[in-house]
Amino acid sequence: MHLHRSVSVSAILRSRRAVSLSDGTLLPYDRLVLATGARANIPTLDGVTRVRRDRQIPTAHAATLDTSNAPLPRGVTVLRDLDEAERVLAAVAAGKRIVVLGAGVLGMEIALAATAARGEACVVYHGEIPMAPNLDRGGDSVLAQSARRAGVTMVNHSRAESLLFHQDDDGVDRFDALICADGKQVHGDLLLLSCGVGARTELAQLAGLPVSTGILVDENLQCWTDERIYAIGDCAQVAAAPRVGDLTALPAGGPSGLIGPGWRQADWLAARFIAEVLGRPETAALAASVSAVVMLKADGIDVVSVGNTSADPWDLSVDDHAAGCASSPLRASQWADREAGRYVKMVTRDGILGGFVYVEMPRTAVELTLLFERGSELPFDRSVLLRYDGPDYEPEAGSAFARDVTVCWCNEVTGGTIVDSAEAGSTTVACIGAVTRAGTGCGGCTARIGDVLERFAAATAASAT
């Protein structure tokens, strides 16, 4: 393997099957895999230069790949690399007030982490509730209240329009306040833009490859118009290639934006290339990713949404035959305790669990996860599932340690896989991560991995006596 450092690709020369590097080198290829990732979205704000990137030649230096020589003002940052993480950490450690623009998963996690570290954080968002695209209204409402109790200032119904600056001693402007459409000024020491990400598609566009919100590839991860070029990860938008005569509208959706699917795509594509070199039969099709999982990890506030959670308990019943619907309607069961900051919602079709949301109900969530993965029917009395988070909970009564329950959603690692790895000598969370990748994605499952290992150690010690 040859590793080219301190250079970037400036162009893909498809007719020559080569890429041009920023140092003038021409590098030929038989297969080209685009794993260019994504960059943070910069919202339209007066005071921030917003770069238009379509058809723009990438810069030669990695440090300016995302800024394009139009850096963010002093005191304004995003969070995509280690330098930016260090900048946020320094602000928290110094007791600075952090203003987070955007109430998505990342924005909420940063705000909650800052307040947990005795910092000060304020989240500004234009909707009514946080994480609105990802969670149902009940889960959102409980999350917002729990965040306020944790010390986060939540500023909703606030559409940001511009920035207010003051001058540092060296005469350079520094962020002072975020100005909203209603005239509100939200002051702070550091503004963190948490407004989603966009795929880096410039190279593909310049090379004439089809692009929508990501680089368009088929189910084999091959670009629609060039079978020698592939894309994986945050830049890849998987969609069926159009056939002759199909409408030319670009497909909906976009890259998954999750680390687990990216890793699985890389593993699958590497196996396919190896099989081609060795002349082996076609590899199995790339398995579809698990249902959409949205997780927020914070001290004292654990939020997860899995599958289809669109139904509401108070939806009017639908006459399936009259409506011409072939399947039964979705039904929802809901339980909330706002004072305790706990919430559960279960969505079923014909009794089969198709999605759920929970806030601070981890043991119930384990049971729901197992039922969801098995496609099992919920008990008629849904309330019996709530007992797992009650004071009289007995681990042996539930499925918290079942071998087939998923512990790590990012990498689809089950409890059984962790136990098998422990039996082979991997008895720490770090070792499990090195062997299975469990816990190395979002990190939200490390405590559960520790629980499984602790139980394994206890069982091993008991059998030895």
PyMOL commands that set and color helices and strands:
alter all, ss='L'
color gray80, all
select helices_A, chain A and resi 14-16+62-64+82-93+105-116+137-149+202-206+233-235+259-278+320-323+362-374+382-389+395-397+415-423+429-436+446-464
alter helices_A, ss='H'
color red, helices_A
select strands_A, chain A and resi 9-13+18-21+26-28+32-34+38-40+76-77+97-101+120-124+153-155+160-167+173-180+185-187+190-193+197-199+215-217+222-223+226-231+236-238+293-298+301-307+331-337+342-349+352-359+406-408+413-414
alter strands_A, ss='S'
color yellow, strands_A
deselect
rebuild
show_as cartoon
